[in-house]
Amino acid sequence: MIKKLTKHGNSLALVIDRGVLELLDIDAETPLSIKTDGKCLIVTPAEGTARQKRFRAALDEGNRRYGKMLKRLA
C-alpha cells in the first residue's frame, strides 16, 4: 500500500485506512508509540494500554490451560 502525507495545519498527517485500523484494533482514542530505526517509521499501540492487558491475560490463560501440552509438543 502506497500512501501520501496530507497537510494538516503546519504539520503533515498520515491517514490510515479503516480496514487497517480495525485489523489492529486501533481507534482515535488509542495512544500510539512512534519509533524509528533510521529508515522506517514504527507505529505501535503504547505499552500498558487496555489492549496490552487483554493480550497478556489471554496469553497467561493459554499458558495455564495448555502449557504442559505445549512443552510436550516442543
C-alpha positions in Angstrom: 0.0 0.0 0.0 1.4 3.4 -1.0 0.3 6.4 1.0 1.0 10.1 0.7 1.2 12.6 3.6 -1.7 15.1 4.0 -1.2 18.7 5.0 -2.8 19.3 8.5 -2.2 22.8 9.7 1.6 23.4 9.9 2.1 19.6 10.1 1.8 16.5 7.9 -0.6 13.6 8.7 -0.6 10.0 7.6 -4.2 8.8 7.0 -4.6 5.1 8.0 -7.4 3.2 6.2 -10.3 1.9 8.3 -9.5 -1.7 7.4 -6.0 -1.4 8.9 -7.4 0.3 12.0 -9.9 -2.5 12.5 -7.3 -5.2 11.9 -5.0 -3.7 14.6 -7.9 -2.8 16.9 -6.9 0.9 16.9 -9.2 3.9 17.1 -8.9 7.6 17.6 -8.5 7.2 21.4 -5.7 4.6 21.2 -2.4 6.0 22.4 0.3 5.2 19.9 4.1 4.8 20.3 6.1 6.1 17.4 9.7 5.0 16.9 12.2 4.9 14.0 15.1 2.6 13.2 16.6 5.3 11.0 14.9 4.1 7.8 11.4 3.0 8.9 8.7 4.6 11.0 7.3 2.1 13.5 3.8 2.9 15.0 2.5 0.6 17.7 -0.1 0.9 20.5 1.5 2.3 23.6 2.5 -0.1 26.3 0.2 -0.5 29.2 -3.0 0.0 27.3 -6.1 -2.0 27.9 -5.4 -3.9 24.7 -2.0 -4.9 26.0 -3.5 -6.0 29.3 -6.1 -8.1 27.5 -3.4 -9.7 25.4 -1.3 -10.6 28.4 -4.4 -12.0 30.2 -5.2 -14.2 27.2 -1.6 -15.4 26.9 -1.5 -16.2 30.6 -4.8 -18.2 30.3 -3.5 -20.1 27.3 -0.3 -21.0 29.1 -2.2 -22.0 32.2 -4.6 -24.3 30.2 -2.2 -25.6 27.6 1.3 -25.0 29.0 2.1 -28.7 29.8 0.8 -29.9 26.4 2.9 -27.2 24.6 6.0 -28.2 26.4 5.5 -31.9 25.4 5.0 -30.9 21.8 8.2 -28.8 21.8 
